[in-house]
């Protein structure tokens, strides 16, 4: 029989139907073969490890699993405190309950298997929804007490200090496995329009350090202990593990069409810089004026960070080779195209976003879809048929891991 323990189901190895058969006595080599077949789908793998201690010990360390297709976080039901994820692997929606100690919170984004939560108290924490590990981070609004910000923004109030969004976050390592050596770099947007780039070493749990406050940073990423950032002007900065700025790469040629955001993606150890170009005229529902304007993607431009004659530069990409991309707010991923047969070559899966536009600070929705980099055609995402567009919730790509 099944017993619910949180969100993980355990099953007795002996049941009425199989009375006298002890499934925990299956040969270890057979259990390992079964586990290897399930390792590509985290939901099946979790269920396998939850059967009994024998099955759990036969499975390989889940942290050594190869990267799988990401899940798409569709919504957070605050009434039940449950998260709904759409899995591309099985085309099903999975529900995970947040631990009680997470309290009343808002899911901001995802990073390397961890969700970034903002609590009602305005503090942020990291949650691994599978292991249910929760790490609380020091208050972000203490950054606004930095002398250089006080001089530039003398009228900052305590209310403004707590009104911020986490726009992007990157970690140098797994905060659970190497907590003392994990460095976090994050981009914040304080209301109404104050950008901050800040860092935190988990060994110094009570102190964020201000890195920059001159421009908005659209995305940050860490590749082999090197941090990369891209700001709203399209400039890419490179930082070493001590967060010393090593290089700044100028923005690619500007486009005449309206564009809204930049994204960073690691693909086979290489940094890709994406520019999402959208039409300047949004779709407006005149029958329902309360609905937000919807911006549609015209094209996605991709640049590769290359070193030419000893200097870093951005080179226009012509194809994605054998990769497909999952791009969205907070974290984007590249996966081998063969890992998702339904996808066409050069596919880019764009998650739905709600954000403020650059010039007028008005909230709008950015269309989701499967964009083909080759023929520049946009099609609906597989999750669109189960997603409620009225929820007003930014969809987030999440790579589940332990």
SULWOTA-V313233 format. One line per field, one symbol per residue. ss: DSSP state (2 for helix, 1 for strand, 0 for the rest). A space follows every 50 residues. Layout:
ss=???
This chain:
ss=01111001111000000000002220022222222222000222222220 00222222000222000000111111100001111110000111111002 22001111111001111110000111110000111100002222202222 22000002222201111111100000002220111111110001111111 10000000111100001111111001111110000111100000111110 00000000111111111001111111110000100000000001101111 11111111001111110000001111100000111122200000001111 00111100000011110011110000011002222000222000011100 00
